[in-house]
Amino acid sequence: MPDDIKTAQPQGAVDTSIKPSFFRLRSQLVDDGRSETQMFETENMWARMKVYASGGENTLHAHLHEDHAFIILAGTATFFGPNGEEKPLGRNDGIVLPAGSFYRFHATSEEPLVLLRVGCFTKDRGDLKDRIAIDGGPLPGKSKANKYKAPVFRPNAFYE
């Protein structure tokens, strides 16, 4: 081992009561609207699978107290920024969104867009409901202003 690498040493008693948890990426596909399935959640981090029907989208917004990332598992989408930025993404592509960064996306593939969304608190641990539109006003995720449409599930069709 190189001299400049230090191995962490326990400081006092080691807590062995904290256990890992396991999850499987699986979510029902939609023909219209969008859905969300929780994969895991800890005190500081969480992941959800999000499925959008072809043409599904949201509105330009930012999360003030959450860093998060999207990884595309199936389908394609174009992500947009507040100053005309535009980036098409496909399977296994991702985007990292630090707290306060404005974005929106549009599902561009004919098949449903399947995303893994991983989020975590910022160090200020503010209210996760602080999700704002570009004008600074509140923008709830499941609102008409955010182009929310309830899911119409595709029978017996799953991403897994």
HUTA-V850088 format. One record per run of one state. SS is the DSSP state (2 for helix, 1 for strand, 0 for the rest). FROM is the first residue (numbers start at 0). TO is the last residue. If there is no record, write none. Layout:
# HUTA-V850088
ss=SS from=FROM to=TO
ss=SS from=FROM to=TO
This chain:
# HUTA-V850088
ss=0 from=0 to=25
ss=1 from=26 to=31
ss=0 from=32 to=32
ss=1 from=33 to=40
ss=0 from=41 to=43
ss=1 from=44 to=51
ss=0 from=52 to=55
ss=1 from=56 to=56
ss=0 from=57 to=59
ss=1 from=60 to=62
ss=0 from=63 to=64
ss=1 from=65 to=73
ss=0 from=74 to=75
ss=1 from=76 to=79
ss=0 from=80 to=84
ss=1 from=85 to=88
ss=0 from=89 to=92
ss=1 from=93 to=96
ss=0 from=97 to=101
ss=1 from=102 to=106
ss=0 from=107 to=111
ss=1 from=112 to=120
ss=0 from=121 to=129
ss=1 from=130 to=132
ss=0 from=133 to=136
ss=1 from=137 to=137
ss=0 from=138 to=142
ss=2 from=143 to=145
ss=0 from=146 to=150
ss=1 from=151 to=158
ss=0 from=159 to=159
